[in-house]
């Protein structure tokens, strides 16, 4: 056995590398085709983009007006208004129609409909829920200032 010839003999290197590359390409192609056939990449939902403005009227009853400034038109059935994590009654929601720029709702402390009056330090959020209900996102958040 000649050690010099053993280290310089590279006859089997090319076929082995070729087989490894062919197997790798086949596995990658099979994974890509399977993802298209099974629809694994289609399960994502896109969160809408919207900008909400919160205006607190501390001289009156402590009302908060929420206005959709800019962004996507939203389905009112998917949008909720929460105060400290609890959804407010439907009276104070945007409604079931489309919510577009300029749409507004007023959280009115004077009407008695809010179970817990809005006070300083409360967090008000506008949230959106996907059609499947699997995901949700906060579109706007406001902390009521202390008087």
N, C-alpha and C positions, 0 to 999 in steps of 0.2 A: 504494500500500500504506500503510495507516494503522497505525503501530506501537501506538497506544493500543488499537485494536480487536483487534489480534493478542494482546495480553496479557490482555485481558478476555474474549475468546472462549473459553468452556470447554465447548462443545457436545460434543466428542469424549471428554472426560475420563470421564464416567460409563460409556459403553459399554466403553471399554478396561479400566477397573477391574473392571467386571462380568465380562468375559471372563476376566481373570486370576484372579479369585476362583473362578469356576466350574471352571477347569482345576485350580487348587490343590485344591479340594474333591474333584474326581474322582480325582486322583492319591492323595490321602490315603485315600479310601475303597477304592481298588483295593489299596493296600498293606495295609490292615487285613484286608480279605477274603482276600487271598492268604496272609497269615500264619495265618489260621484254617484255610484249606483245606489248606495244606501242613504244618500242625502245627509251625511254626517255634518257637512259644512253649512247647511241651510238653517240651522236651529237658532241662530242669533237674532235678536230683535234690536232695532236701532232706537236708542233713547232720543226723543225729540229735543230740540234746542229751543229754549224760551227764556225770556227775561221778564221777571215780575218786579214791580215797584210797590213798596209798602209805605203807606202814609198814615202816621199816627196823629189823631186829633186830640191832644191833651187838654185843650181849652173847653171842650164839650163833655161828652159822655165817655171819652176814651175809646172812640171808634177807630178801627183800622180799615183803610181802603186798600184793596189789593187790585192792581191793574196789570194786565198783560201788555208789556211795552212792545217787544219785538220778538221775532222768532217764528217757529212753526205754528200752524193752526192745530189746535189740540181738540180731541174728542172729550167733551165735558164729562162723559161717563167714566173716563179713566183718570180724571183729575180730582184730587181731594185736598181739602184744607184741614190742617190739624193744628190744635193748640196744645202745647206740651205733650205731643204724641197721641192725643185723642182726637178723633175725627169730629168736626162740628156738624150740627144737623144740616139737612139738605137745604134749609132756608138760606144758609150762608155759603153754599157751594156756588160754583159758577153756573150750574145748570147742565142739562143733558145735550144741549146743542154744541156747535163748534165754538171754541174759545180762540179768538183771533186778536190781533193787535187792537188795543182799545177796550177790550172786554174787561169788566171790573165786577167785584163783589165787595160788600161792606160788612164787616163784622161789627154789628151795632150793639153796644152795651146797653142801650136804653130800652130796647124792645123786650127784654126779659127772656128771649129765646136761648141765649147762651147759658148753659147750666152753671158755668163758673165765669164770672166777669173777667174781662181782660185787665191784667194789672202789670205793673212794671216787673221786668225780668222774665215774663212769659215768652216762649218761643213759638212762633207761628211759621208753619211750613206749607208749601204747595208741593204736593207729590203727584207723580204720574205712575200708573201701573200698566204693565204690558197687557196685550190682549189675552194672552194665556194665563195671566196672573202669576207667572213664575218670577217676574222681576219687577222692581219698582225703583224710582229714582226721585231725588229731591230736586225740584226745578227752581225753587226760591225759598229763602229762609230769612226770618226777621226776628230780632229780639226787641220786645217792647221796652222802651227806656223807662227808668225810674223817674218819677216826678219829683 
